[in-house]
Amino acid sequence: MRLGITFAAMAATLAAVPLLHTLFDGAGWWRPAVLAVVAVAVAGAAARAARLPGWAVPAVQAAAALCLLTALLAPPGTAWLGFVPSPAALAALRGLAGEGWGAILANPTPVPTGAGLMLVVALCLTLLALLVDLLAVTLYAAALTGPVLLAVLFVPLTVDQGGVGWRAFACAAGGYLLLLAVDGWERIAPWGTADPVGTPRWSRAGLRARLAALGGGARHLGGGAGIAAAALAVALLLPHAVPGLTEGAVYALAGGQRSGAQTVITTHPLVSLRRDLTSPTDRQVLEYRTSAARPEYLRVHVLDVFDGQSWTMSAVQAARRNRVADGDLPEPPGVDEDGGGTTAVTTEVAVPGTAARFDFLPLPYAARRVEVAGEWYVDPATLMVFSTQGEAAGLTYRVRSAVPDPDPAELGAARFSTVSTVDRGYLEVPDSVDPRVGELTRSIVSGAATPHARAVALQEWFTGGRFAYSLRPPAVPEGVDPLVDFLFDSRIGYCEQFAAAMALMARQAGVPARVAVGYTSGTRTADGRWVVTERNAHAWPELYFEGAGWLRFEPTPATAAGQPSATTPAYAVPADPGAAADEGGTEEERRPEAEPEPSAAAEPGPEDAATAEPAEPATGGATGSGAGWWVLVAVAALLPVLLAAPALARLARSRLRWARAGTPSARARAAWRELRADVLDSRLGWDPAETPRAAARRLAAQVGLADPARAALLRIASAEESARYAPVPEVPEDLAADSAAVRAALVAARSRRVRLRALLLPVLR
């Protein structure tokens, strides 16, 4: 039955659950999952007690977990007998799982707990429990459960900027070590003379012998546990001693090296934006003092790539040439000597030590000099300043900026109407964008003669009362493009939707554009400080004008119901405020009746939060609606590794066994154990009661070995007998060659199916 290893596998799976606690908001998300994992273990023990074949055990376990989840989460009256899945119950569970998955995609972490979310988590952990049980109990490969359990660790590291606490990591690592310990115990506890020949099992002598054997197994287990505990302590303490391994730097460095430069990976900015805007605490992010009477936004990230579904950030390189050595930064792209004017601003920023993690510095654009401690790099194209070894939390840094202050009249001049020096990628629009979006853009800017006029017309079209602001936009109907739904149907969203839509439409209008993510100016205090909190998180479009460079625009409604701290730059305000809003657009677009009811958007129902628009995919591994490609790539890359893992483990075990065989007796034992593994792989059966010579004769007759292989087999058997019974064993030197010859003969004698199974799932003992 292997009860010990069965419930150790259950414990290892349950120990990984705390890794996920930061991802969900509310109590009870874990209860159905924990019960499902327990059901898998109990069903597995029962199936093995009934001596069901190995292939049937996972089916029984999956059925037990499904019945349990049906009883817990299916609507009352839909399941047979209250727990047996019926078609109606399965349909309800599918719908519930869809709601849960939609809630995960639509909400930043922590995701609100609901029945759908609980079902999705329970199904995922049920699959995890099935894989761990299959590897540890059925296939006798407990060590291979490590990569499976490690997948749980990657989930919070990928989607949650806060990472994983040491307690949760220690719990998960302890569960894995417990599984290995129990597996080792089951392997070594029977060693020795627990039941000496002729000694009654429960006599005093028999009990003493069995306790001695168990004591030997405990000593082996204690030694292994000590090594494991030391390794765990090193894993937890080493990052605090080595600066390069602190916090999340090790994951940032995993981006790889290219020509001496490190590719920096960060949480997707739009995921962080949603988390900040929906934070129930509204914690302080930073505070600053500035020489500007009207401070500019603090930009953190720039998203410059649009793939038809979402905006993402191009990879930035921490190359030596981009290092912020003396504090000076490159010239802002596209700005000439008389490029519309700038205002010199000095800003001193203080980031609390308790603030959320920053690998990119919040800076007013365009920063010209940054005085900051540590090793920082600058991206020349965007002037983002970032680090690979630390974060801005707890830092105080000083910024000198040349804030753009162009004359709106000059922006309309002919010299600002070309885009000769800008990267043409800022004008790229995928063919997959719905043609109606282009038609709408052309109608809005039809009366605008210059790029600046077109930009202002687009901005005023968004802020002219046609849209409503809500952090919980309604669910997008299945099969409908979220952009199309936002522009033509719901017209409800927050800064992410407004900035993304205007940037795309600006490109369609011939104005290079990208999306910036950061914070608005914040709130001024009585002592002259400016305080920025999580609710000041914001996204806005940046548009390029030759000679003036990149300029900020503001399409998000700056109202109490929207982003109250949003401001429109002076150069983006039209001379006649009503003109641009009335410019272009169809008569239907301009009618007040086409506007959504603000009251309908202001109070979204609970179902809106669970089925809202899917999240954007995350750079460096966060999840979202467009993240399917990296999942496929990861699966394609890991599948060959997982398939080859048992064979590689067997090969490593064999080579280690022969490397340690330094004495004649050790060579004989190594050859005999290799023979036993080869026989079990070939499905020929192995009887421990047989003598080596009897086993060799049986195998030779059963397989029909040719003379060379038969002779090699007999030499292995004779060497084993000599090692067991002879005072001075006589063992040939070339037993490794004999072992290889016998293995080849056994493999050649079996069917293709048996050979394939032996290759993919060899015996690991």
C-alpha positions in Angstrom: 0.0 0.0 0.0 2.9 2.4 0.7 0.9 4.4 3.1 3.8 6.4 4.4 5.0 7.8 1.1 1.4 8.4 0.0 0.6 10.7 2.9 4.1 12.2 2.7 3.3 13.2 -0.9 0.0 14.7 0.4 1.9 16.7 3.1 4.5 18.0 0.5 1.6 19.2 -1.7 -0.2 20.9 1.2 3.1 22.5 2.4 3.3 24.3 -1.0 -0.1 26.0 -0.5 1.2 28.9 1.7 3.3 30.1 -1.2 0.0 31.3 -2.8 -1.4 33.2 0.2 -0.4 36.6 -1.1 -2.2 36.2 -4.3 -5.8 36.1 -2.9 -7.8 38.5 -0.8 -10.2 37.0 1.7 -10.4 33.9 3.8 -11.4 30.4 2.7 -9.8 30.3 -0.8 -7.7 27.3 0.3 -10.3 25.1 2.0 -11.7 23.2 -1.1 -8.1 22.9 -2.4 -6.8 21.3 0.8 -9.8 18.9 1.0 -9.2 17.9 -2.6 -5.6 17.1 -2.0 -6.6 15.0 1.0 -9.2 13.2 -1.1 -6.5 12.4 -3.7 -4.3 10.8 -1.0 -7.1 8.8 0.6 -8.4 7.6 -2.7 -4.8 6.6 -3.8 -4.3 4.6 -0.6 -7.7 2.9 -1.0 -7.0 2.1 -4.7 -3.6 0.5 -3.9 -5.1 -1.4 -1.0 -7.6 -2.9 -3.5 -4.6 -3.8 -5.7 -5.8 -1.8 -8.7 -3.3 -1.5 -11.5 -1.1 1.5 -11.5 -2.7 3.2 -14.4 -6.1 3.1 -12.7 -5.0 4.8 -9.5 -4.9 8.4 -10.9 -8.3 7.9 -12.4 -9.8 6.9 -9.1 -8.0 9.8 -7.4 -9.3 12.3 -9.9 -12.9 10.9 -9.6 -12.7 11.2 -5.8 -11.5 14.9 -6.0 -14.2 15.7 -8.6 -16.9 14.2 -6.4 -15.7 16.2 -3.4 -15.6 19.5 -5.4 -19.0 18.8 -6.8 -20.4 18.3 -3.3 -18.7 21.6 -2.1 -19.2 24.0 -5.0 -21.9 22.7 -7.4 -25.3 24.4 -7.0 -27.6 22.4 -4.7 -29.8 20.0 -6.5 -27.7 19.6 -9.6 -25.6 16.6 -8.6 -26.8 13.0 -8.2 -26.9 12.0 -4.5 -25.5 15.5 -3.7 -21.9 14.6 -4.8 -21.9 12.5 -8.0 -21.3 14.8 -11.0 -24.3 15.0 -13.3 -24.3 16.8 -16.7 -26.0 19.8 -15.0 -23.5 19.8 -12.2 -20.5 19.6 -14.6 -22.0 22.5 -16.7 -22.3 24.6 -13.6 -18.8 23.8 -12.5 -17.5 24.8 -16.0 -19.3 28.1 -15.7 -18.0 28.6 -12.2 -14.4 27.8 -13.3 -14.8 30.4 -16.2 -15.9 33.0 -13.7 -12.9 32.2 -11.5 -10.4 32.4 -14.3 -11.9 35.7 -15.5 -11.5 37.1 -12.0 -7.9 36.1 -11.9 -7.2 37.7 -15.3 -9.2 40.8 -14.6 -7.9 41.7 -11.1 -4.5 42.5 -9.8 -3.2 40.6 -6.8 -4.6 40.0 -4.3 -7.6 38.6 -6.2 -11.0 38.8 -4.4 -12.1 35.3 -3.2 -15.2 33.8 -4.7 -16.6 30.4 -5.5 -15.1 30.5 -9.0 -11.7 31.4 -7.7 -11.8 28.6 -5.1 -12.7 26.1 -7.8 -9.9 27.1 -10.0 -7.4 26.9 -7.2 -8.7 23.5 -6.1 -8.5 22.1 -9.6 -4.9 23.3 -10.0 -3.8 21.9 -6.7 -5.6 18.6 -7.5 -3.6 18.3 -10.6 -0.5 19.1 -8.6 -1.4 16.4 -6.0 -2.0 13.8 -8.8 1.4 14.5 -10.4 3.3 14.4 -7.0 1.5 11.1 -6.1 2.2 9.6 -9.5 5.9 10.4 -9.3 6.6 9.6 -5.6 4.3 6.6 -5.0 3.7 4.9 -8.4 7.0 5.5 -10.1 9.2 5.5 -7.0 10.8 8.8 -8.1 10.2 11.1 -5.1 13.1 13.3 -6.1 11.4 14.2 -9.4 8.6 15.9 -7.6 10.9 18.8 -7.0 10.4 20.5 -10.4 6.6 20.0 -10.0 6.5 21.7 -6.6 8.8 24.4 -7.8 6.2 25.4 -10.4 4.0 26.6 -7.4 6.9 28.9 -6.3 7.1 30.5 -9.7 3.4 31.6 -9.7 3.8 34.3 -7.0 7.3 35.2 -8.2 5.8 35.9 -11.6 2.6 37.7 -10.9 3.1 39.3 -7.5 5.7 42.0 -7.0 5.9 41.3 -3.3 7.5 37.9 -4.0 7.4 35.0 -1.4 8.0 35.3 2.3 10.7 33.2 3.9 8.2 31.3 6.1 6.2 30.1 3.1 9.3 29.1 1.3 10.6 27.2 4.4 7.3 25.4 4.7 7.3 24.3 1.1 10.9 23.3 1.3 10.3 21.4 4.5 7.4 19.5 2.9 9.7 18.4 0.0 12.4 17.3 2.4 9.8 15.4 4.4 8.8 13.5 1.2 12.4 12.7 0.5 13.0 11.6 4.0 10.0 9.2 4.1 11.0 7.9 0.7 14.5 7.2 2.0 13.1 5.6 5.2 11.0 3.2 3.2 14.0 2.2 1.1 16.5 1.7 4.0 14.3 0.6 6.9 14.1 -3.1 5.7 17.9 -3.3 5.6 19.5 -5.6 8.2 18.2 -8.6 10.1 14.9 -7.5 11.3 13.5 -11.1 11.3 16.5 -13.5 11.7 15.9 -17.0 10.3 14.3 -19.2 12.9 13.5 -16.3 15.3 9.7 -15.7 16.0 8.6 -12.3 14.8 7.3 -11.0 18.1 9.8 -12.7 20.4 12.2 -10.7 22.5 15.1 -11.5 20.2 13.1 -10.7 17.1 12.0 -7.3 18.5 15.6 -6.5 19.4 16.7 -7.2 15.9 13.9 -5.2 14.3 14.6 -2.2 16.6 18.3 -2.4 15.7 17.4 -2.3 12.0 15.1 0.6 12.5 17.8 2.4 14.5 20.2 2.0 11.6 17.5 3.4 9.3 16.9 6.3 11.6 20.7 7.1 11.7 20.7 7.2 7.9 17.6 9.4 7.9 19.1 11.7 10.6 22.2 12.3 8.6 20.2 13.1 5.5 17.9 15.4 7.4 20.9 17.3 8.8 22.3 17.9 5.3 18.9 19.0 4.1 18.4 21.4 7.0 21.8 22.9 6.4 21.0 23.4 2.7 17.7 25.1 3.6 19.5 27.4 6.0 22.0 28.4 3.4 19.2 29.0 0.9 17.5 31.4 3.3 20.5 33.1 4.8 22.9 33.4 1.8 20.9 36.2 0.0 21.4 38.4 3.0 25.2 38.0 2.9 25.6 38.3 -0.9 24.3 41.7 -2.3 23.8 40.3 -5.7 21.3 37.8 -4.4 19.2 40.1 -2.2 15.5 40.3 -2.7 14.5 39.8 -6.3 17.8 40.6 -8.0 18.4 36.9 -8.6 15.3 36.8 -10.8 16.2 40.0 -12.6 19.6 38.5 -13.4 18.0 35.4 -14.9 17.3 37.4 -18.0 20.6 36.3 -19.3 23.7 37.9 -20.7 24.0 39.3 -24.2 27.3 40.9 -25.3 28.1 41.8 -21.7 24.7 43.3 -21.0 22.0 42.0 -18.7 18.4 41.9 -19.9 16.3 43.4 -17.1 13.0 41.7 -16.3 10.3 43.4 -14.2 6.6 42.9 -13.3 4.4 44.2 -16.0 3.8 47.9 -15.3 0.0 47.6 -16.0 -0.3 44.8 -13.5 1.4 47.0 -10.9 -0.8 49.9 -11.9 -4.0 48.0 -11.3 -2.8 46.7 -8.0 -2.0 50.2 -6.8 -5.2 51.7 -8.0 -7.3 49.0 -6.3 -5.2 48.9 -3.1 -7.5 49.1 0.0 -4.7 50.7 2.0 -3.5 53.5 -0.3 0.0 53.4 1.2 2.5 56.2 0.6 4.8 55.5 -2.3 7.2 58.4 -2.0 7.4 62.1 -1.1 9.4 64.9 -2.8 10.2 68.6 -2.8 10.5 70.4 -6.1 11.3 73.8 -7.5 8.3 73.6 -9.8 5.1 75.4 -9.0 3.1 72.8 -10.8 5.0 69.5 -10.7 5.0 67.1 -13.6 4.1 63.5 -13.4 6.7 61.0 -12.2 7.3 58.5 -15.0 8.5 55.0 -14.1 8.0 52.8 -17.2 7.5 53.3 -20.9 5.5 50.8 -23.0 6.4 51.1 -26.7 5.2 47.9 -28.3 1.6 47.2 -29.3 0.8 43.7 -30.5 -2.8 44.2 -31.3 -4.0 43.2 -27.8 -1.8 44.9 -25.3 1.1 47.4 -24.7 4.4 46.0 -23.5 7.8 47.3 -22.7 10.8 46.5 -24.8 13.7 44.9 -23.0 16.2 47.3 -21.5 19.9 46.4 -21.3 22.1 47.0 -18.3 25.2 47.5 -20.5 28.3 49.3 -19.3 27.8 52.0 -21.8 24.4 52.8 -20.3 25.6 53.0 -16.7 24.8 56.3 -14.9 28.4 56.9 -13.9 28.6 60.6 -13.0 24.8 61.3 -12.8 24.4 62.9 -16.3 21.8 61.3 -18.6 21.7 61.3 -22.4 20.0 64.1 -24.3 16.2 63.7 -24.6 15.4 62.3 -28.1 14.1 64.7 -30.7 14.6 68.0 -28.9 16.6 70.7 -30.8 18.0 73.9 -29.4 14.8 75.9 -29.9 12.5 73.0 -29.5 9.6 74.8 -28.0 11.2 75.7 -24.6 11.8 73.8 -21.4 11.7 74.6 -17.7 14.6 73.6 -15.4 13.3 71.8 -12.4 15.1 70.3 -9.4 13.4 67.5 -7.5 14.5 65.7 -4.3 12.7 62.4 -3.9 12.5 60.2 -0.7 11.2 56.7 -1.0 10.2 55.1 2.3 11.8 51.8 3.2 8.3 50.3 3.5 7.3 51.3 0.0 6.6 48.8 -2.7 9.6 47.5 -4.6 11.1 49.8 -7.3 13.7 48.6 -9.7 12.9 51.7 -11.9 13.2 55.2 -10.5 10.1 57.5 -10.6 11.4 60.6 -12.5 9.9 63.7 -14.0 10.5 63.7 -17.8 12.9 64.7 -19.2 15.5 64.0 -16.5 19.0 65.3 -17.3 20.9 64.4 -14.2 20.3 61.9 -11.3 22.2 61.8 -8.1 21.5 58.4 -6.5 23.4 55.8 -4.5 24.1 52.4 -6.0 24.5 51.0 -9.5 21.9 52.4 -12.0 21.5 52.3 -15.7 19.6 54.5 -18.2 17.8 53.5 -21.4 18.8 56.1 -24.0 15.6 55.9 -26.0 13.2 56.5 -23.1 15.4 57.9 -20.3 14.1 55.3 -17.8 16.7 54.8 -15.0 16.8 51.2 -13.6 18.9 48.9 -11.4 19.7 45.2 -11.5 21.0 44.8 -8.0 18.7 46.7 -5.7 15.6 48.8 -5.5 14.7 52.4 -4.7 12.9 51.6 -1.4 14.6 53.6 1.3 16.6 55.8 -1.1 16.7 59.5 -1.3 17.8 60.9 -4.7 18.0 64.2 -6.5 16.9 64.9 -10.1 17.4 67.8 -12.4 15.0 67.9 -15.2 14.2 69.9 -18.3 10.5 69.7 -18.3 9.0 70.4 -21.8 7.2 73.7 -22.0 6.6 74.3 -25.7 4.4 77.1 -27.1 1.2 75.5 -28.5 1.3 77.9 -31.5 4.8 76.8 -32.3 3.8 73.1 -32.1 1.4 73.7 -34.9 4.2 75.1 -37.1 5.4 73.1 -40.2 8.7 72.2 -38.6 7.0 70.0 -36.1 5.0 68.1 -38.8 7.8 65.6 -39.7 8.9 62.5 -37.9 12.2 61.9 -39.8 14.4 61.0 -36.8 12.1 58.9 -34.7 12.1 55.2 -34.7 9.4 54.1 -37.2 8.3 51.4 -34.7 6.4 54.1 -32.8 4.0 54.3 -35.8 3.4 50.6 -36.1 -0.2 49.4 -36.0 -0.8 45.7 -36.3 -3.1 44.5 -39.1 -5.3 42.7 -36.5 -6.7 46.0 -35.2 -10.3 46.3 -36.1 -10.8 48.6 -39.2 -13.5 50.5 -37.4 -10.9 52.0 -35.0 -9.1 53.5 -38.0 -12.3 54.9 -39.4 -13.1 56.5 -36.0 -9.7 58.0 -35.8 -9.9 59.5 -39.2 -13.3 61.0 -38.5 -12.0 62.6 -35.2 -8.9 64.2 -36.8 -10.4 65.0 -40.2 -10.4 68.8 -39.5 -6.9 68.9 -37.9 -4.1 70.1 -40.2 -1.0 69.4 -38.0 0.1 66.5 -35.8 -0.4 68.7 -32.7 -3.9 69.5 -33.7 -4.7 65.8 -34.3 -3.3 65.0 -30.9 -5.4 67.6 -29.2 -8.5 66.5 -31.1 -8.0 62.9 -29.9 -7.5 64.0 -26.3 -10.5 66.2 -26.3 -12.6 63.5 -27.9 -11.9 61.3 -24.8 -12.4 64.0 -22.2 -15.5 65.6 -23.8 -18.0 63.6 -21.8 -18.4 60.5 -23.9 -16.7 58.2 -21.5 -17.2 57.2 -17.8 -14.3 56.4 -15.4 -14.5 53.1 -13.4 -11.8 50.9 -11.8 -14.3 48.0 -12.4 -15.3 48.2 -16.0 -18.0 45.8 -17.2 -17.1 42.4 -18.5 -16.2 42.3 -22.2 -18.5 39.9 -24.1 -16.8 36.7 -25.3 -15.2 37.0 -28.7 -15.3 40.9 -28.6 -12.1 42.9 -28.9 -11.6 44.9 -25.6 -10.5 47.9 -27.5 -13.6 47.9 -29.7 -15.8 47.4 -26.7 -14.2 50.3 -24.9 -14.4 52.7 -27.9 -17.8 51.8 -29.3 -19.9 50.0 -26.7 -19.2 50.3 -22.9 -17.1 53.5 -23.0 -16.2 52.7 -19.4 -12.7 52.3 -18.1 -9.8 53.8 -16.2 -6.4 55.4 -17.2 -5.0 52.1 -18.7 -7.8 52.0 -21.3 -7.8 55.7 -22.0 -4.0 55.9 -22.5 -3.8 52.7 -24.5 -6.6 53.7 -26.8 -5.3 57.2 -27.5 -1.7 56.0 -28.1 -3.0 53.6 -30.7 -5.2 56.1 -32.4 -2.4 58.7 -32.4 -0.3 56.2 -34.4 -3.2 55.7 -36.8 -3.3 59.5 -37.2 0.4 59.6 -38.1 1.8 60.8 -34.7 4.4 58.5 -33.0 3.1 57.4 -29.7 3.8 55.2 -26.7 2.3 54.6 -23.2 3.9 55.9 -20.0 3.2 54.4 -16.5 4.0 56.1 -13.2 2.4 58.5 -10.8 0.6 61.9 -11.0 2.0 64.8 -9.0 0.3 63.8 -5.8 -0.9 66.1 -3.0 0.9 69.1 -1.5 1.2 69.3 2.2 1.3 72.4 4.4 5.1 72.3 4.7 5.6 72.3 1.0 6.2 68.5 0.5 4.4 66.6 -2.2 3.1 63.1 -1.1 2.4 60.4 -3.7 0.3 57.4 -2.7 -0.8 54.2 -4.5 -4.0 55.9 -5.7 -1.9 58.4 -7.7 -0.7 55.5 -10.0 -1.5 56.5 -13.5 -1.0 55.8 -17.2 -0.9 58.3 -20.0 0.2 58.6 -23.7 3.4 60.3 -24.8 3.4 61.6 -28.4 6.4 62.6 -30.4 6.9 65.9 -32.2 10.1 66.6 -34.2 12.1 69.3 -32.5 10.0 69.2 -29.3 10.5 65.5 -28.5 8.1 63.4 -26.4 5.2 65.2 -24.8 2.6 64.1 -22.3 -1.1 64.2 -23.1 -4.0 63.5 -20.8 -7.1 61.7 -22.1 -8.3 60.4 -18.7 -11.2 62.4 -17.2 -9.7 64.6 -14.4 -12.8 64.5 -12.2 -13.7 63.3 -8.7 -15.0 60.1 -10.3 -11.9 59.7 -12.4 -8.3 60.5 -11.5 -8.6 63.7 -9.5 -4.9 64.5 -9.5 -4.6 64.2 -13.3 -3.7 67.5 -15.1 -3.6 68.6 -18.7 -0.4 70.3 -19.9 -0.7 73.8 -21.1 0.5 72.9 -24.6 -2.3 70.3 -24.9 -5.2 72.7 -24.2 -6.8 73.9 -27.4 -7.1 77.6 -28.1 -10.9 77.1 -28.3 -11.7 74.4 -25.7 -14.9 73.5 -27.6 -13.4 73.4 -31.0 -11.4 70.2 -30.7 -14.1 68.4 -28.9 -16.5 69.2 -31.8 -13.9 68.4 -34.5 -14.5 65.2 -36.5 -16.5 62.2 -35.4 -19.8 61.1 -36.8 -23.1 62.7 -35.8 -23.9 59.6 -33.8 -20.5 59.9 -31.9 -21.3 63.5 -31.0 -24.8 62.9 -29.7 -25.2 63.0 -25.9 -27.5 60.0 -26.1 -24.4 57.9 -27.0 -22.8 58.5 -23.7 -23.0 55.8 -21.0 -24.9 56.5 -17.8 -22.2 57.4 -15.2 -24.3 55.9 -12.4 -24.1 52.5 -14.2 -20.4 52.6 -14.1 -19.9 54.1 -10.7 -21.3 51.1 -8.8 -20.3 47.9 -10.5 -21.8 44.7 -9.2 -19.8 41.8 -7.7 -20.2 40.0 -11.0 -18.3 42.8 -12.8 -15.2 42.3 -10.6 -15.2 38.6 -11.4 -15.6 38.9 -15.1 -13.9 42.2 -16.0 -11.6 42.8 -18.9 -8.6 40.3 -19.0 -5.3 41.7 -17.7 -2.4 42.6 -20.0 0.4 40.1 -20.3 3.3 40.7 -18.0 6.9 41.4 -19.1 9.2 38.7 -17.7 6.5 36.3 -16.8 3.2 37.9 -15.5 0.0 36.5 -16.7 -2.7 38.1 -18.8 -5.0 37.7 -21.8 -2.1 37.8 -24.3 0.2 35.6 -22.3 -0.6 32.3 -24.0 2.4 32.4 -26.2 4.9 32.3 -23.3 3.0 29.5 -21.7 3.3 27.4 -24.8 7.0 28.2 -25.1 7.6 27.2 -21.5 5.7 24.0 -21.9 7.5 23.2 -25.1 10.8 23.8 -23.4 10.0 21.9 -20.2 8.4 18.9 -21.8 11.6 17.3 -23.3 13.3 18.0 -20.0 10.6 16.3 -18.0 10.5 13.3 -20.4 14.2 12.9 -20.2 14.5 13.4 -16.5 14.0 9.7 -15.4 16.4 8.5 -18.0 19.0 11.1 -17.0 18.5 10.2 -13.3 19.0 6.6 -14.0 22.1 7.3 -16.0 23.5 9.4 -13.2 22.7 6.8 -10.6 24.4 4.1 -12.7 27.6 6.1 -13.2 27.7 7.1 -9.6 27.3 3.5 -8.6 30.2 2.4 -10.8 32.4 5.4 -9.7 32.1 4.3 -6.1 32.9 0.7 -6.8 36.5 0.8 -5.8 36.7 -2.7 -4.2 36.0 -6.2 -5.6 32.9 -6.5 -3.4 31.6 -3.1 -4.4 32.1 -4.0 -8.1 30.1 -7.1 -7.6 27.3 -5.3 -5.8 27.2 -2.6 -8.4 26.9 -5.1 -11.2 24.2 -7.1 -9.4 22.1 -4.0 -8.7 22.5 -2.8 -12.3 21.3 -6.3 -13.4 18.3 -6.1 -11.1 17.3 -2.7 -12.5 17.8 -3.9 -16.1 15.6 -7.0 -15.4 12.8 -4.8 -13.8 13.0 -2.4 -16.8 12.6 -5.4 -19.1 9.5 -6.5 -17.3 11.0 -10.0 -16.6 10.3 -10.1 -12.9 12.7 -10.3 -10.0 12.5 -12.7 -7.0 14.7 -11.7 -4.0 14.5 -15.3 -2.7 16.4 -16.6 -5.7 20.1 -17.2 -5.4 22.3 -15.3 -7.9 23.1 -18.5 -9.8 19.4 -19.6 -10.0 18.4 -16.1 -11.1 21.0 -16.1 -13.8 20.0 -19.6 -15.1 16.3 -18.5 -15.1 17.0 -15.3 -17.0 19.2 -17.0 -19.6 16.5 -19.5 -20.3 13.6 -17.0 -20.2 15.2 -14.6 -22.6 17.2 -17.0 -24.7 20.5 -15.2 -24.3 23.3 -15.9 -26.8 26.5 -17.4 -25.5 28.5 -14.1 -25.0 25.6 -12.5 -23.0 25.0 -15.8 -21.1 28.6 -16.0 -20.1 28.6 -12.3 -19.0 25.5 -13.0 -16.9 27.0 -16.0 -15.2 30.2 -14.0 -14.4 28.0 -11.3 -12.7 26.1 -14.0 -10.7 29.4 -15.7 -9.7 30.9 -12.4 -8.6 27.8 -11.6 -6.4 28.0 -15.0 -4.8 31.7 -14.6 -4.2 31.1 -11.2 -2.6 28.4 -12.6 -0.4 30.1 -15.7 0.9 33.8 -15.8 0.1 36.3 -14.6 2.7 38.3 -13.1 -0.1 36.0 -12.3 -3.1 37.2 -13.1 -6.6 35.6 -10.6 -8.8 36.6 -9.9 -12.5 37.8 -6.4 -13.3 35.6 -5.9 -16.4 32.2 -6.4 -14.7 31.0 -3.0 -16.1 31.5 -4.3 -19.6 29.6 -7.5 -18.7 26.8 -5.4 -17.3 26.5 -3.4 -20.5 26.5 -6.6 -22.6 23.7 -8.2 -20.5 21.7 -4.9 -20.7 22.0 -4.8 -24.5 20.9 -8.4 -24.8 17.9 -7.9 -22.5 16.8 -4.8 -24.4 17.1 -6.5 -27.8 15.0 -9.4 -26.6 12.0 -7.4 -25.6 9.2 -5.7 -27.6 9.4 -2.1 -28.8 6.8 -1.0 -26.2 8.8 -2.5 -23.4 12.0 -0.9 -24.7 10.3 2.5 -24.9 9.0 2.2 -21.4 12.4 1.2 -20.1 13.9 4.3 -21.7 11.3 6.8 -20.5 10.5 5.4 -17.1 13.4 3.3 -15.9 13.7 1.9 -12.4 15.5 4.4 -10.2 17.0 2.0 -7.6 
